[in-house]
Amino acid sequence: MYVKFFGNQLVMTKEIIFKILNYRHIVGILAYVALFSAACHRHLPEEEEPSVMKSTVPMECRQMDQHDLPDFTTTDTSALFFGKIGRQQGFVKVDVTGTNFMKGRFFPVDSSEWTTPVAFEIHYMDGDYMFRSGDKELTLRFNVTYNPIFLTGTFHTTLLKFDPQPVSLEKYETPFFTTYHSTRNMLLDEPEELPYQIRKDVVYGRAKGYWVSNPENEDKFAKIIAKSILKTFREKELDLTMDIYSPEDSMPVHPLILFIHGGAFYIGDKGAETMAVWCRHFAQLGYVTASINYRMGFKPNKLSIQQCGYGAVQDAHAALRYLTANAKTLGIDTSCIFLAGTSAGAITALATAFWTPENRPDFIVENNFENRLGGLTSSGNSDSVRFRIRALANMWGALYDLGELEGQQIPVISFHGTADYIVPYDEGIPFTTLGDKLFDKMYGSYAIHRELNRLGVRNEMYPLEKSGHSPYQDKKGRPNECYYYIQSHIQEFFKQELLHTGSIRRVKSQYFTMDQPDIRIIHWKAEGGFILRCEGRNVQVVWRKDCPIHRLTASGLRENGTAFTKTILIKNK
């Protein structure tokens, strides 16, 4: 919506400007606006009087000058007009009318962000139109063309002896505004269970390794290692696969959650019940979910374990690149990518989110991993797209170095058993009983939480009191009460992240912008002000000094269908 005006602009001489300023700069406009309000209703038949502007309907124009009789009672006191004379422009509001008089206010508009109203009166007496404002009184002469929407013409006064001045006015329409509410299922207070479809064993890459699947069973971990140790003597080409769960709804794009199973980088599978139940649950809420298999297995030495962890992070990057590259086909909103991992999967998720060329474990450089094993962010497939992690769910995971969090702003929700001896709750050596011959010191969930607090990054920490490792499943690997406790908190944490949008920011003086790039629809409302111009995320506003509250609100929808409403208060200067 643009504020419009009609008529030619007149470059005024210094002498005329001085005279107008001497009479409060806007005397002529005020008087003329009053005449406009009278003129617009003077000769119109009753059925033609509009209550709103009908710009698409042709309207008959009429002529009027100071010899015509007014009837101010027909003036629309609910209407607002915007006009211009010479270089001065402003808004006019008529407040009170009688048969031969009216009272109102004029709000001058210039480059200032504030406008102070000037009261005026107009009276028709003894054949003359008399204008009063403060201690000034003028007799008006005019000749105009008008209809109920606009007026153009000229005017002058008997006191100010300058040539007739061009004037234009138009009825002002407040921009349409409505408050939007999210219709996305996962954002509702009581979401329904959406239908979904599953794509099984989708290949997202290939890489050399020992194995990518080793489903959990009731065997002891030592027995599992003994059964698999021979496989670690020779690598082979492996398909890297994932299961993708897609909601069936009307939304064109959906947030993505990538789940990474745990199992000490030795056991586990993308189809484990704990992973599948979460994938189904969040798909029914409206997320696209994926559970991946990644390379596992290592020889019983520190270097091999480090190399195994590095490969897992490479595979997680490859999976995210694949999903991002195929986002259009899969209906994924690439601005809303979430990670969730348990144990080794959480270690992998944290590394995927936080490792950078500047902040990563020393052993990567010391052991020349990138040259020997391939780039961290370029192995597994040829997809070269970039992605950004929106937030992360860490379940009993850890980092090699808290310095990896420096300069990052990725929100994290963490869960960790306080009695976990496999992955340290705070900081220490994994598998405490094995010492540091096989594992490096790591920083667990509580240490991560403490550091994120120091850095001012949004995060939540849920200690699982007196619980050991992987307390979310029973002995048969099925979800238990703790599982659903974790699920509810992840659901709310991710929901709040989806609801989070940018803020309204002042650019300069009258200009504001909504700091959110992916906006599909936006509407603006200025309480205590006039909107001069709206252009998508940008708005121009002048604020009224006579109003007690000045509030700017934006409401709309983002590209992913998430609704937002943001408001800022403007201080009266």
URZI-V921462 format. One record per residue. BURIAL is 1 if it has 9 or more other ideal C-beta (glycine too) atoms within 8 Angstrom, else 0. Layout:
burial = (BURIAL & BURIAL)
This chain:
burial = (0 & 0 & 0 & 0 & 1 & 0 & 1 & 0 & 0 & 0 & 0 & 1 & 0 & 0 & 0 & 1 & 1 & 0 & 1 & 1 & 0 & 0 & 1 & 1 & 0 & 1 & 1 & 1 & 1 & 1 & 1 & 1 & 1 & 1 & 1 & 1 & 1 & 1 & 1 & 1 & 1 & 1 & 0 & 1 & 0 & 0 & 0 & 0 & 1 & 0 & 0 & 0 & 0 & 0 & 0 & 0 & 0 & 0 & 0 & 0 & 0 & 1 & 0 & 1 & 1 & 0 & 0 & 0 & 0 & 1 & 1 & 1 & 0 & 1 & 1 & 1 & 0 & 0 & 0 & 1 & 1 & 1 & 1 & 1 & 1 & 1 & 0 & 1 & 1 & 1 & 1 & 1 & 1 & 1 & 0 & 0 & 1 & 0 & 0 & 0 & 1 & 1 & 1 & 1 & 1 & 1 & 1 & 1 & 1 & 0 & 0 & 0 & 0 & 1 & 1 & 0 & 1 & 1 & 1 & 1 & 1 & 1 & 1 & 1 & 0 & 0 & 0 & 1 & 1 & 1 & 1 & 1 & 1 & 0 & 0 & 1 & 0 & 1 & 1 & 1 & 1 & 1 & 1 & 1 & 0 & 1 & 1 & 1 & 1 & 1 & 1 & 1 & 1 & 1 & 1 & 1 & 1 & 0 & 0 & 1 & 0 & 0 & 0 & 0 & 1 & 1 & 1 & 1 & 1 & 1 & 1 & 1 & 0 & 0 & 1 & 0 & 1 & 0 & 0 & 1 & 0 & 1 & 0 & 1 & 1 & 1 & 1 & 1 & 0 & 0 & 1 & 0 & 0 & 1 & 0 & 1 & 0 & 0 & 0 & 0 & 0 & 1 & 0 & 1 & 1 & 1 & 1 & 0 & 1 & 1 & 1 & 1 & 0 & 1 & 1 & 1 & 0 & 0 & 0 & 0 & 1 & 0 & 0 & 1 & 1 & 0 & 0 & 1 & 1 & 0 & 1 & 1 & 0 & 0 & 0 & 0 & 0 & 1 & 0 & 1 & 1 & 1 & 1 & 1 & 1 & 1 & 1 & 0 & 0 & 0 & 1 & 0 & 1 & 1 & 1 & 1 & 1 & 1 & 1 & 1 & 1 & 1 & 1 & 1 & 1 & 1 & 1 & 1 & 1 & 1 & 0 & 1 & 1 & 1 & 1 & 1 & 1 & 1 & 1 & 1 & 1 & 1 & 1 & 1 & 1 & 1 & 1 & 1 & 1 & 1 & 1 & 1 & 1 & 1 & 1 & 1 & 1 & 1 & 0 & 0 & 0 & 1 & 0 & 1 & 1 & 1 & 1 & 1 & 1 & 1 & 1 & 1 & 1 & 1 & 1 & 1 & 1 & 1 & 1 & 1 & 1 & 1 & 1 & 1 & 0 & 1 & 1 & 0 & 0 & 1 & 1 & 1 & 1 & 1 & 1 & 1 & 1 & 1 & 1 & 1 & 1 & 1 & 1 & 1 & 1 & 1 & 1 & 1 & 1 & 1 & 1 & 1 & 1 & 1 & 1 & 0 & 0 & 0 & 1 & 1 & 1 & 0 & 1 & 1 & 0 & 0 & 1 & 0 & 1 & 1 & 0 & 0 & 1 & 0 & 0 & 1 & 0 & 0 & 1 & 1 & 1 & 0 & 1 & 0 & 0 & 0 & 1 & 0 & 1 & 1 & 1 & 1 & 1 & 1 & 1 & 1 & 1 & 1 & 1 & 1 & 0 & 1 & 0 & 1 & 1 & 0 & 0 & 1 & 0 & 1 & 1 & 1 & 1 & 1 & 1 & 1 & 1 & 1 & 0 & 1 & 0 & 1 & 1 & 1 & 1 & 0 & 0 & 1 & 1 & 1 & 1 & 1 & 0 & 0 & 0 & 0 & 0 & 1 & 1 & 1 & 1 & 1 & 1 & 1 & 1 & 1 & 1 & 1 & 1 & 0 & 1 & 1 & 1 & 0 & 1 & 0 & 1 & 0 & 1 & 0 & 1 & 1 & 0 & 1 & 0 & 0 & 1 & 1 & 1 & 1 & 1 & 1 & 1 & 0 & 0 & 0 & 1 & 0 & 1 & 1 & 0 & 1 & 1 & 1 & 0 & 1 & 1 & 0 & 1 & 1 & 1 & 0 & 1 & 1 & 1 & 0 & 1 & 1 & 1 & 0 & 1 & 0 & 0 & 1 & 1 & 0 & 0 & 0 & 0 & 1 & 1 & 1 & 1 & 1 & 0 & 1 & 0 & 0 & 1 & 0 & 0 & 1 & 1 & 1 & 1 & 1 & 1 & 1 & 1 & 1 & 1 & 1 & 1 & 1 & 0 & 0 & 0 & 1 & 1 & 1 & 1 & 1 & 1 & 1 & 1 & 0 & 1 & 0 & 0 & 1 & 1 & 1 & 1 & 1 & 1 & 1 & 1 & 1 & 1 & 1 & 1 & 1 & 1 & 1 & 1 & 1 & 1 & 1 & 0 & 1 & 0 & 0 & 0)
